[in-house]
Amino acid sequence: MEPTRDFPLFGGAFSVILPPGAIDVSDLRPVPDNQEVFCHPETDQSLIVELLELQAHVQGEAAARYHFEDVGWVQEARIQQVESVQPLTLENLALRGCCQEAWLLSGKQQITKGSQQVAKDVTLHQALLRLPQYQTDLLLTFNQPPSENRSSLGPENLSPPPWSLSNFEQLVTSLTLHDPNIFGPQ
């Protein structure tokens, strides 16, 4: 199964390469206008692309940590643990022309979803792409909940394998801006 190439985001203002089998969550339920959310067809993995207001009061690695903690606060995470924060090489990004700095953060958050009583440790990989000329922080998140030992109803070769960090890296590096008007008048 091939990755979905040049998948339009935000009404075509951006495009991205999605991993195999990605399902657009907006086809299933409402999604905020500033987000594009995709889920894996068999696992609980998800990918989120968010357009956020630039947090100019935090710089560098602290900006990546700020957004990780903000997501944890929104998710009502019981525990948050940053495992690593690394700068991303701008030359590898399709957005290199307008991205001033980029960070990759990996960490864990303990989250209770919906009516579940037991909190689960979710691994998050986040890429923060900072676009100060547009007053925007672009946050891309790869959620990897613990794998459930599900029995597959069909042949194994029909369902896509779980997404990997390399799938997320391809999403991050392929994110392309087509219409800067998405950010409003400049």
N, C-alpha and C positions, 0 to 999 in steps of 0.2 A: 504494500500500500504506500503510495507516494505522499509526501507532505503536500498540503494545499499551498500552492504558490500564489503570491500576489493577492492574498485575501484582503478585500477592502475593509477598513475600519473607519468608524465615525463618518459614515456616509461617503466614503472614498477619499477623505482628507489624508488618510494614511493607508499603507498596505503592509502586509507582513507574510512571512512563510509560517504556516501553522503545522504542527506535528500531525502525523497520520491519525485519522479518526476523530479529530477535534469537532465537538458539537457546539454550535453557537447557543449559549444559554438564553439569549434573548428570544429564541424560538420556543422556549419552555416556560419562561417567567419574566416579569419585568426586571430590567437592569437599569441602574442610574445612567443618565445621559453622558456622564463623564467617564463611563467604564465600558469596556468590551470584555466579556467573560466567556471562556470556553471550558468545557469539561471533557474528560476522557470517557468513552462509551462503556468501559468495563470497570475502571478503578474510580476512586474518589478524588483523583488528581484534577486540578484546575489551573487555568492560566488567566490572569487578569491584566489588562492594559488600562491604566488610569491617567487621565489628564488632571493634574492637581495644581493648585495655586503655588507659585514659587515661594518657598520658605527661605527668604533671603537672610533671615536672622541666624541660620545655621549654614556652615560651609564644610566642604570636604567630607571626610568620613562621618562627621557628626550629622550631616544631612541624611545620609543613608540610615544611620541609627535612629534619627528622629522619625523617619517614615515607618521603619520597622516597629517602633514603639507605638506610633499612632495607629497602625493596623491592629496591633495587639490590644490597644485600648478599645477600639471599635468592636473587636471580636470578643471583648471581655476575657482576654487570656489570663489565666491564673498565674502562669509563669512565663517569662520571656528570657531567652538566652541567645545572645549573639555569638556565633561560632567563628565567623571570619568576615572581614570587610576588606575588599581589594579594589584598587582603581581599575577601570576598564580602559583598554587602549582605544582612543577615539578613532584611529585610522581603521579599525576593524568594523566600525559602525556605519550603516547606510546614512545615519543622521549626523555624520561627522562634521558636515558643513554648518550645522546650527547648534550642535551639542557642545556646551562649554566644558562640562566635566561629567564623568560617568563612574558609577560605583556598583559593585556586585557584593551583596551581603547574603550570608547564609546563617540561618539560625533556627531555633525551635520555639514554638509557643504551645502552651497547654490550653486547649480550647474545648468547650462543651458546645456541641451543635444542637440546635432545636430542642427537642424534648429529651435528649439523652441525659442521663445522670452522671455518666462517667466521662471525665475529661480525657482527651486524646492528645498525645504529643504529635504536633504537625510540624514537619520540616518545611521551612519557607526559604526560597531563593528569591531575592529581589534585585532587580537592576534599576538604579535611579539614573535617569538621563536628565540633566539640567539644561533648560533652555531659557536663560534669563532675558533674552531679547523678546521673548513671548510671555514673560512672567509666568512660566510653566515649569513644573517638575513632572516629568513623565515617569510613572512608577509601573514596572512590569513585575508581576509576582507569579511564581510557580509554587503552588501548594501541593505538598506530598504528604497526605495523611498516612498513618501506618497501613500497610496492605492488609486487606481482609482476605482470609482464606476462603475465597468463593469457589464454588464448583461451577465450571463452565457448562452451559447447557448445550453448546454446539462444539464443533471441532475447534481445537485450539488455534489452528492456522487461519481461522476466519476473523478473529478479533485482533485488533492491533495490540502490540506489546505495550506495557506501561511506558509512559514517557520518561525520558532520561534528561539529565542536566544538559547534554549536548542538544536535545530538542529545544530546551529553553534558550540556550546560547544562540541557536539559529534564529529563534523568534526575535531575540534582542538585537542581533546584528543585522537582521533583514528589515527591521522597522524603518519604513520610508515615508517621508512627508511629501504629499502631492499638492496640498492646498493650505498655505499658511493662514488663509482667512478663517480657519477653524478657531484660531486664537483671538478673533475679533479684530477691530481696526487697530493698526499699529501706528 
